[in-house]
Amino acid sequence: MGRRPYSDRWTTEECKSITVKFLNNYNYFDGGIRQGGMNWTSKGEKIGNIGFIVSTVEGDEYIRFQYTQTNHSSGEKTQLDYKAQLDSTPCYFGGRRWWFICPLVINGRACNRRAGILYLKNGKYFGCRHCYNLTYTSQKESHIFDWLFRKAGIDPKEGVQMLKGRR
């Protein structure tokens, strides 16, 4: 709408991510140790892949990441192999809700925050959005004219799209 975003912070949508929901949908939390992987694509082109091992053995719950990180300025490739702990909480009607424990260390302190999504920003390691200081795209958008769209009987999201189309 002619106004710059409130900040230059990276958004969660700009980062590669792995979610508990993805792992749950593909039955990685059904017990024991399971191995798998995933690919990231952009505009139909593969931009990265990762292998992982998920252990839900009681007392030894973790996800082990295995991937190659390429330094874009030097072209140097680094093999990475590390673990992030998993935690679970009971659900009211049975079952368990799984969480990642953020493996990052910031200013000498381990984060250890529970998260449903881990992000891979420009760094080498997966971490929570708080450690990477990520924001959501919607938080960067100005909502200053939402009241005007509502008054005119237009959904604010549709109004913004109409304005963007006029540029």
C-alpha positions in Angstrom: 0.0 0.0 0.0 2.9 2.3 -0.5 4.3 1.9 3.0 7.4 -0.1 3.8 7.3 -3.0 6.2 7.7 -2.2 9.9 11.0 -4.1 10.1 13.7 -5.8 8.1 13.5 -9.0 10.2 13.3 -12.3 8.4 9.9 -13.9 8.3 9.1 -17.5 9.1 8.0 -17.9 5.5 11.5 -17.0 4.2 13.1 -19.9 6.1 13.2 -23.7 5.5 11.4 -25.4 8.3 10.4 -28.8 9.7 7.2 -29.2 11.7 5.9 -31.7 14.3 2.7 -31.8 12.2 4.7 -33.1 9.2 6.4 -35.8 11.2 3.0 -36.7 12.9 1.2 -36.9 9.5 3.9 -39.4 8.3 3.7 -41.5 11.4 7.2 -40.8 12.8 5.8 -40.7 16.3 4.3 -44.2 16.2 7.0 -45.7 18.4 10.6 -46.9 18.0 13.1 -45.4 15.6 12.1 -44.2 12.1 14.3 -42.8 9.4 13.2 -40.4 6.6 13.8 -37.2 4.8 12.2 -34.3 3.1 12.9 -31.9 0.2 12.3 -28.2 -0.1 11.3 -26.7 -3.4 10.9 -23.1 -4.7 9.0 -22.5 -7.9 9.1 -26.2 -8.7 12.9 -26.5 -8.3 14.6 -28.5 -5.6 16.5 -26.1 -3.3 17.5 -28.4 -0.5 17.0 -31.8 1.2 17.5 -33.2 4.7 17.7 -36.7 6.2 16.5 -37.3 9.7 16.0 -40.1 12.3 13.2 -39.8 14.8 13.4 -41.8 18.1 10.4 -42.1 20.3 12.0 -44.8 22.5 11.0 -43.8 26.1 13.8 -42.0 27.8 15.6 -41.4 24.5 13.3 -39.2 22.4 15.1 -37.1 19.7 15.3 -36.1 16.1 18.7 -36.4 14.5 19.3 -34.1 11.5 21.7 -35.1 8.7 22.4 -32.7 5.8 25.0 -30.8 3.9 25.2 -27.0 4.3 26.8 -25.0 1.5 28.4 -21.6 2.2 27.1 -19.5 -0.7 30.1 -17.1 -0.7 32.9 -19.6 -0.6 31.1 -22.7 -2.0 32.5 -24.7 1.0 30.3 -27.7 2.0 29.9 -28.8 5.6 28.3 -32.1 6.6 26.1 -31.6 9.6 24.8 -34.4 12.0 23.2 -33.3 15.3 20.3 -34.1 17.5 17.4 -32.0 18.9 15.5 -33.5 21.9 11.8 -34.3 21.6 9.3 -33.8 24.4 5.6 -34.8 24.6 2.7 -33.6 26.6 -0.5 -35.6 27.3 -3.7 -34.6 25.4 -7.0 -34.3 27.3 -8.7 -37.1 25.3 -5.7 -39.4 25.1 -2.6 -39.6 23.0 0.4 -37.3 23.1 1.4 -34.0 21.6 5.0 -33.9 20.5 7.4 -30.9 20.6 10.9 -30.1 19.5 13.3 -28.8 22.1 15.3 -26.0 20.5 18.9 -27.1 20.2 20.5 -23.6 19.7 22.8 -21.9 22.2 22.5 -18.1 22.2 25.0 -15.9 24.1 26.3 -19.0 25.9 22.8 -20.1 27.1 20.9 -23.2 25.7 17.4 -22.2 24.5 15.7 -25.5 25.4 12.3 -23.9 24.4 9.5 -26.2 23.3 8.5 -25.5 19.7 6.2 -27.1 17.1 8.4 -25.8 14.2 12.1 -25.5 13.8 13.5 -23.1 11.3 16.8 -23.1 9.3 17.6 -19.4 8.7 21.0 -18.4 7.1 22.8 -20.4 9.8 23.8 -24.0 9.9 21.4 -25.3 12.5 17.7 -25.6 13.1 16.2 -23.5 15.9 13.0 -21.9 17.1 11.7 -18.6 15.8 12.7 -16.8 19.0 16.4 -17.7 18.7 16.4 -16.5 15.1 14.3 -13.4 15.9 11.8 -14.3 13.2 8.5 -12.6 12.6 5.4 -13.5 10.6 4.6 -11.8 7.3 1.3 -10.6 8.7 3.1 -8.8 11.5 5.1 -6.8 8.9 2.0 -5.6 7.0 0.3 -2.4 7.8 -3.4 -2.7 8.9 -4.0 1.0 9.1 -6.8 1.0 6.6 -8.6 -2.2 7.7 -11.3 -0.1 9.5 -12.0 1.7 6.2 -12.4 -1.5 4.2 -14.8 -3.0 6.9 -16.9 0.2 6.8 -17.2 -0.1 3.0 -18.2 -3.8 3.5 -15.0 -5.2 2.0 -12.9 -7.9 3.7 -9.6 -6.1 4.6 -7.5 -8.8 2.9 -9.4 -8.4 -0.4 -9.1 -4.6 -0.1 -5.3 -4.9 0.2 -5.2 -7.2 -2.8 -7.3 -4.7 -4.8 -4.9 -1.9 -4.0 -1.8 -4.1 -4.8 -3.4 -4.8 -8.2 -3.5 -1.0 -9.0 0.2 -0.5 -8.7 
